[in-house]
Amino acid sequence: MPDTRLTLPAFAKINLSLRVLGKRPDGYHELDTVLQTISVHDTINFTVTDTPEIVLSCDDRSLPTGADNLVYRAAESLQARFAPGKGARIRLEKRIPAQAGLGGGSADAAVTLLALAYLWQASAKAQELLEIAFGLGADVPFFLCGGTARGVGTGKDLTNRTDASDQFLLVIKPNSSIATAEAYKSIMARTLTTAEAKTILSSSERGEISDSFGSKALQNDFEPVVFELKPEIKRAKVALLKSGAAAALLAGSGSAVFGVFHSGDAQARAIQAIELEAGWRVFPCRTVTRSLYQSAMGAAGEMFAHCFGR
């Protein structure tokens, strides 16, 4: 008898490198980025129903539970294409903060695709799920596989990287928030890796990107803009470095920042020593490799055991 219930984690991500190479003719920005899943996660409970309705609930009442939520849209898109007549009740338990650059909404959407494709016994192939994910958002395809991956173009052209070494991290979400659209709108020519259109697609420029956790390797072109717009976010990075982080960086387009620690002991000492401002949230976590990610997805993630050129 097929499973009718499933509970899965939806892991957050950080960007080890995020370079904005220029603006494309289609209006989107040309990116070169390395994404990494981390152990901070939402939890999503799925239950198959006998009626075709999709019912989403969430423990965070500030979030929409209809078509404005990526989880609902993911379920609806999969249902329309591969599972007409199938329904589900979905309960989303949020822990990943919103507008933090951690990809919480995208992770939730990707896990929804994996879970419901499995529970509904949809005939969708991996490439077809990827197509749905592409239509939901730039980061959604990455969360079908997790681990360490490089994204180019608008970020959707993904290639697996060798998994980064196990790292101990602290993620801080300060009070300030910055929407992705605002961050892109505000980025200036001085923050671009290159302003020359002819070099936007240069293979030599792309070859310099790194997936290392060293202070010289971590890079994010959004930092100067975001720190100028929201000085509190810069203070959060400084707090991580003062607490002993070997390196720290803005996560994605913000507003969370993460610090890297060489050991669990160093991470624990930092938790005790860090100077947090009122309202700041801190998340001790670790990196999540591709194998750990796929193990967490279980049978629902089997179709993506070999993905993105692995």
Beta strands, then each sheet from edge to edge (+ up, - down):
strand 1: 5-23
strand 2: 29-49
strand 3: 54-58
strand 4: 87-93
strand 5: 148-153
strand 6: 157-160
strand 7: 168-173
strand 8: 219-220
strand 9: 247-250
strand 10: 257-261
strand 11: 281-286
sheet 1: 3+ 4+ 2- 1+ 8+
sheet 2: 3+ 4+ 2- 5+ 6-
sheet 3: 9+ 10- 7+ 11-
end
